[in-house]
């Protein structure tokens, strides 16, 4: 079941122009982990949320769907 986080994550991945494999290699995480986040099957822990926010250069609030401005701090 998709949630706001997985929707935002999918948008950010698409906008980045990178492949799932490339992102997983950059972040040193298994493909299945990213896939589960994308589909909403699982949710990341706080450390992974911070890692994703830094990687995509967006705020945690934006990533979680609490802000519409990607740079909102």
C-alpha positions in Angstrom: 0.0 0.0 0.0 1.5 3.3 -1.1 1.8 6.2 1.3 3.0 9.7 1.0 6.6 8.7 1.7 6.6 6.1 -1.1 5.0 8.5 -3.5 7.6 11.2 -2.8 10.4 8.6 -3.1 9.2 7.5 -6.5 9.0 11.1 -7.6 12.5 11.8 -6.5 13.9 8.7 -8.1 12.2 9.6 -11.4 13.4 13.2 -11.2 16.9 12.1 -10.5 17.2 10.2 -13.8 19.1 7.5 -12.0 18.3 3.8 -12.1 17.3 1.9 -9.0 20.5 -0.1 -9.3 22.6 3.1 -9.4 20.9 4.5 -6.4 21.3 1.3 -4.4 25.0 1.3 -5.4 25.4 4.9 -4.4 23.7 4.3 -1.0 25.2 0.8 -0.5 21.8 -0.7 0.2 20.2 -3.9 -1.3 17.8 -3.4 -4.2 15.0 -5.2 -2.3 15.2 -2.6 0.4 14.7 0.3 -2.0 12.0 -1.6 -3.8 10.1 -2.2 -0.6 10.2 1.5 0.3 9.0 2.4 -3.2 6.0 0.2 -3.0 5.2 1.0 0.6 5.7 -2.6 1.7 8.1 -1.4 4.4 9.1 2.0 5.7 12.7 3.1 6.4 14.1 3.7 9.9 15.1 7.3 10.8 18.7 6.7 9.8 17.6 5.6 6.3 15.2 8.6 6.0 18.0 10.9 6.8 20.3 9.2 4.3 17.6 9.5 1.6 16.9 13.1 2.3 20.7 13.9 2.1 21.0 11.8 -1.1 18.2 13.6 -2.9 19.0 16.9 -1.3 15.5 17.5 0.2 14.2 18.0 3.7 13.0 15.1 5.8 9.6 16.9 6.0 9.4 17.0 2.3 10.4 13.3 2.0 7.7 12.3 4.5 5.0 14.5 2.9 4.8 17.1 5.7 6.0 19.9 3.4 5.5 20.8 -0.2 8.8 22.7 -0.5 11.7 20.3 -1.0 14.1 22.6 0.8 11.9 23.4 3.8 14.0 23.1 6.9 
